[in-house]
Amino acid sequence: MSQTQDQQLEVNQTFPLTIKRLGINGEGVGYFKKKVVFVPGALPGEEIVAIATKVDQKFSQAKIKQIRKASPHRVAAPCPVYEQCGGCQLQHLSYDQQLVEKRDIVVQAMERYLRVPIESLNIKETIGMEDPWNYRNKSQFQVGMKEGKIIAGLYGTDSHQLIDIPNCLVQHKATNKVTRTVKKILKNLDISIYNERKKKGVIRTVITRVGFETGEVQVVLVTRTNEIPRKDELIKQIRDQLPEVKSLVQNVNDRNTSVIFGDKTIHLAGERIINETLGDLSYELSARTFFQLNPVQTVKLYNEVKQAAALTGQEKVVDAYCGVGTIGLWLSDQAKEVRGMDIIKESIDDAKKNAKKHNRNNVHYEVGKAENVMPRWVKEGFRPDVIVVDPPRTGCDQALLRTMMKVKPKKIVYVSCNPSTLAKDLQELSTLYRVESMQPVDMFPQTSHVECCSLLILKD
């Protein structure tokens, strides 16, 4: 690129911009002199005056100086800390239009990586929520001190400033109430709060999880030290003031890291687990267990998985990245056999308990990586007809993709929380599989995240 072209836009330069669509992180996307510009808070169809904040060779970033023509779908964000917090990206967009744009985010990812007509992918309309608020069953709030007061919340967008969130509008009301009360108890007992700069203090994070159907709450206090000052009094006050807290756990993390959990978990009071129900299945959740954050939409998502798998009772199914066995158990009543694996031992322990509790004798779980466990199963004579994958945001492990393509199940049902990594993996899988359908599901209203259930059929 020539120097003159490179200088087309400069930091702090003001320029007009028309927003064409939303990017994968919920920012507005426009083009200035054929170069892409990302503008947080701008919406498709808007005409704005932008100020360049960062200029790169391939793209630029800008902020809104003035909206000349607003989107008809722009609304006032109800959250008082919406712009500072960064936890949600789309509260200023009407909910119906969020669903439209989320489908488009999936379309954009597929256009970028797959060399097939978009129509052939059969990308359906996004499945939304009847009530898109207070849907999250778990909060992980960092704690800190501000003007002598204990605050708890999230770090602001692109900053290390902790934003106090006493009432998060996407969190279940019970998690908000419990976190507020725990803060008061910590303050009353004068239990020290971790100071990241000084590497001193005890309490780092308050994690609260609620069972939507059961109302049971679990609190995990992440601490820097093994010892908690006035621990017995702390336990007593939490139990007295919050009878809904059925499980109280401590996790010790003494490392200088942004990773929330440490390796050591100590049971403080009550049960070791809480219970949650999805459909007619109930699950035991321990402190470290992964479980979908939006139970209402999880039922819809898993029903889409079931519909895509279209089991007849004769199929052998693998549930890779199985967690506590949610998807596998959901399918087990229509499968001949289900096998699942996960690298977290606690999750597999919970999965085994959940299967036993529901008398699902056709289900088997193992600790290990899918790419290591599955070839051994195949060697032993177990060849799956259907593989269900629900990987982390980074997508499927390369070794697992190779393993699936070697095993060649008739169907792969791919559940993804990241359209970009989904598209990259589909690019690889599409040498052997055709994409039959893609169903976006809105698991996280008010954010830019979109889940997608894709059905892949082995080519003849």
Backbone hydrogen bonds, N-H to C=O, Kabsch-Sander energy under -0.5 kcal/mol:
donor,donor_aa,acceptor,acceptor_aa,energy
6,D,2,S,-2.4
7,Q,3,Q,-1.3
8,Q,5,Q,-1.9
12,N,52,A,-3.5
13,Q,10,E,-2.2
15,F,50,A,-2.3
17,L,48,I,-2.5
19,I,17,L,-0.5
19,I,46,E,-2.8
20,K,29,V,-3.2
21,R,29,V,-1.2
23,G,27,E,-3.3
26,G,23,G,-2.1
28,G,39,V,-2.7
29,V,21,R,-2.6
30,G,37,V,-2.5
31,Y,18,T,-0.6
32,F,35,K,-2.7
33,K,31,Y,-0.5
35,K,32,F,-1.6
36,V,58,K,-0.6
37,V,30,G,-2.9
38,F,60,S,-2.6
39,V,28,G,-3.0
42,A,39,V,-1.8
45,G,19,I,-3.1
46,E,43,L,-2.0
47,E,69,K,-1.8
48,I,17,L,-3.0
48,I,46,E,-0.6
49,V,66,Q,-3.1
50,A,15,F,-3.2
50,A,48,I,-0.6
51,I,63,K,-2.5
52,A,13,Q,-2.5
53,T,61,Q,-3.1
54,K,61,Q,-1.9
56,D,54,K,-0.5
56,D,59,F,-2.3
60,S,36,V,-2.2
61,Q,54,K,-3.0
62,A,38,F,-2.5
63,K,51,I,-2.2
65,K,49,V,-3.1
66,Q,49,V,-1.8
68,R,47,E,-2.0
68,R,66,Q,-0.7
69,K,47,E,-2.3
74,R,71,S,-1.7
75,V,92,H,-2.3
82,Y,79,C,-1.3
85,C,81,V,-2.9
86,G,82,Y,-1.2
89,Q,446,Q,-1.1
90,L,446,Q,-3.2
93,L,90,L,-2.0
94,S,73,H,-2.6
98,Q,94,S,-1.8
99,L,95,Y,-1.7
100,V,96,D,-1.2
101,E,97,Q,-2.6
102,K,98,Q,-2.2
103,R,99,L,-1.6
104,D,100,V,-1.6
105,I,101,E,-2.0
106,V,102,K,-1.7
107,V,103,R,-2.4
108,Q,104,D,-3.0
109,A,105,I,-1.8
110,M,106,V,-2.1
111,E,107,V,-2.6
112,R,108,Q,-1.8
113,Y,109,A,-1.4
114,L,110,M,-2.9
116,V,114,L,-0.8
120,S,117,P,-1.2
121,L,118,I,-1.7
122,N,119,E,-1.2
124,K,122,N,-0.7
124,K,438,M,-2.9
127,I,440,P,-2.2
128,G,126,T,-0.7
133,W,131,D,-0.5
134,N,169,L,-2.7
135,Y,170,V,-0.6
136,R,170,V,-3.1
137,N,293,L,-2.3
139,S,208,T,-2.5
141,F,206,V,-2.2
142,Q,140,Q,-0.5
142,Q,153,G,-2.1
143,V,204,R,-2.5
144,G,151,I,-2.3
146,K,149,K,-2.7
149,K,146,K,-1.7
151,I,144,G,-2.8
153,G,142,Q,-2.2
154,L,163,I,-1.0
156,G,161,Q,-2.8
157,T,84,Q,-1.4
159,S,156,G,-1.8
162,L,160,H,-0.6
163,I,154,L,-3.3
164,D,162,L,-0.6
165,I,152,A,-2.7
171,Q,168,C,-0.9
172,H,136,R,-2.6
175,T,172,H,-0.7
176,N,172,H,-1.6
177,K,173,K,-2.4
178,V,174,A,-2.5
179,T,175,T,-2.3
180,R,176,N,-2.2
181,T,177,K,-2.2
182,V,178,V,-2.7
183,K,179,T,-2.2
184,K,180,R,-1.8
185,I,181,T,-2.3
186,L,182,V,-2.6
187,K,183,K,-2.2
188,N,184,K,-2.9
189,L,185,I,-2.3
190,D,187,K,-1.0
191,I,186,L,-2.3
194,Y,203,I,-2.6
195,N,200,K,-4.0
196,E,194,Y,-0.6
199,K,195,N,-1.8
200,K,195,N,-1.2
202,V,192,S,-0.9
203,I,192,S,-2.2
204,R,222,V,-3.3
205,T,222,V,-1.5
206,V,141,F,-2.7
207,I,205,T,-0.5
207,I,220,V,-2.8
208,T,139,S,-2.3
209,R,218,Q,-2.6
210,V,137,N,-2.7
211,G,216,E,-2.8
212,F,210,V,-0.7
215,G,211,G,-3.1
217,V,244,E,-2.1
218,Q,209,R,-3.0
219,V,247,S,-2.6
220,V,207,I,-3.0
221,L,249,V,-2.6
222,V,205,T,-2.6
222,V,220,V,-0.7
223,T,221,L,-0.6
223,T,251,N,-2.9
224,R,202,V,-2.5
231,K,228,I,-1.1
234,L,230,R,-2.3
235,I,231,K,-2.7
236,K,232,D,-2.4
237,Q,233,E,-2.6
238,I,234,L,-2.3
239,R,235,I,-2.4
240,D,236,K,-2.6
241,Q,237,Q,-2.8
242,L,238,I,-1.9
245,V,242,L,-2.1
246,K,217,V,-2.0
246,K,244,E,-1.0
247,S,217,V,-1.5
248,L,269,A,-2.6
249,V,219,V,-2.8
250,Q,266,I,-3.3
251,N,221,L,-2.4
252,V,264,K,-2.9
253,N,223,T,-3.3
253,N,251,N,-0.6
257,T,255,R,-1.5
264,K,252,V,-0.9
265,T,263,D,-0.5
266,I,250,Q,-3.6
268,L,248,L,-2.1
268,L,266,I,-0.5
269,A,248,L,-1.9
271,E,246,K,-3.1
274,I,285,L,-1.9
276,E,283,Y,-2.3
278,L,281,L,-3.0
281,L,278,L,-2.5
283,Y,276,E,-3.7
285,L,274,I,-3.2
285,L,283,Y,-0.5
286,S,284,E,-0.6
287,A,272,R,-0.5
289,T,286,S,-1.3
298,T,294,N,-2.1
299,V,295,P,-1.6
300,K,296,V,-0.9
301,L,297,Q,-2.9
302,Y,298,T,-3.2
303,N,299,V,-1.9
304,E,300,K,-1.6
305,V,301,L,-2.0
306,K,302,Y,-2.5
307,Q,303,N,-2.4
308,A,304,E,-2.5
309,A,305,V,-2.7
310,A,306,K,-2.0
313,G,334,Q,-1.3
317,V,315,E,-0.5
317,V,337,E,-3.2
318,V,386,V,-2.4
319,D,339,R,-3.2
320,A,318,V,-0.8
320,A,388,V,-2.3
321,Y,341,M,-0.5
322,C,341,M,-2.3
324,V,290,F,-0.6
325,G,322,C,-2.2
326,T,322,C,-0.6
329,L,325,G,-2.6
330,W,326,T,-1.8
331,L,327,I,-1.7
332,S,328,G,-1.3
333,D,329,L,-0.6
334,Q,331,L,-2.1
335,A,332,S,-0.9
336,K,315,E,-2.3
337,E,315,E,-1.6
338,V,362,N,-3.0
339,R,317,V,-2.7
340,G,364,H,-2.6
341,M,319,D,-1.4
342,D,366,E,-1.4
345,K,343,I,-0.7
348,I,344,I,-1.7
349,D,345,K,-2.7
350,D,346,E,-2.4
351,A,347,S,-2.6
352,K,348,I,-2.6
353,K,349,D,-2.1
354,N,350,D,-2.8
355,A,351,A,-2.4
356,K,352,K,-2.4
357,K,353,K,-2.8
358,H,354,N,-1.3
359,N,356,K,-1.6
360,R,355,A,-2.6
361,N,359,N,-1.3
363,V,360,R,-1.1
364,H,338,V,-2.2
366,E,340,G,-2.0
368,G,342,D,-2.1
372,N,369,K,-1.4
373,V,369,K,-2.9
374,M,370,A,-2.5
376,R,372,N,-0.8
377,W,373,V,-2.1
378,V,374,M,-2.5
379,K,375,P,-2.3
380,E,376,R,-1.9
381,G,378,V,-1.5
382,F,377,W,-2.7
383,R,381,G,-0.8
385,D,316,K,-2.6
386,V,316,K,-1.9
387,I,411,K,-1.9
388,V,318,V,-3.4
389,V,387,I,-0.5
389,V,413,V,-2.3
390,D,320,A,-0.7
395,G,392,P,-2.4
400,L,397,D,-0.5
401,L,397,D,-2.2
402,R,398,Q,-2.2
403,T,399,A,-2.2
404,M,400,L,-3.0
405,M,401,L,-2.2
406,K,402,R,-1.5
407,V,403,T,-2.7
408,K,404,M,-2.6
410,K,385,D,-0.8
411,K,385,D,-1.9
412,I,456,L,-2.1
413,V,387,I,-2.5
414,Y,412,I,-0.7
414,Y,454,S,-2.5
415,V,389,V,-3.4
415,V,413,V,-0.7
416,S,414,Y,-0.6
416,S,452,C,-2.6
422,L,418,N,-2.4
423,A,419,P,-2.4
424,K,420,S,-2.0
425,D,421,T,-2.3
426,L,422,L,-2.7
427,Q,423,A,-2.0
428,E,424,K,-1.3
429,L,425,D,-2.8
430,S,426,L,-2.6
431,T,428,E,-1.2
432,L,429,L,-1.9
433,Y,429,L,-2.4
434,R,457,I,-2.6
436,E,434,R,-0.7
436,E,455,L,-2.9
437,S,455,L,-1.0
438,M,122,N,-2.1
439,Q,453,C,-2.5
441,V,451,E,-2.6
442,D,127,I,-2.9
443,M,441,V,-1.3
447,T,444,F,-1.7
451,E,441,V,-2.1
452,C,416,S,-2.4
453,C,439,Q,-2.1
454,S,414,Y,-2.6
454,S,452,C,-0.6
455,L,437,S,-2.4
456,L,412,I,-2.7
456,L,454,S,-0.6
457,I,434,R,-2.5
458,L,410,K,-2.6
459,K,432,L,-2.9
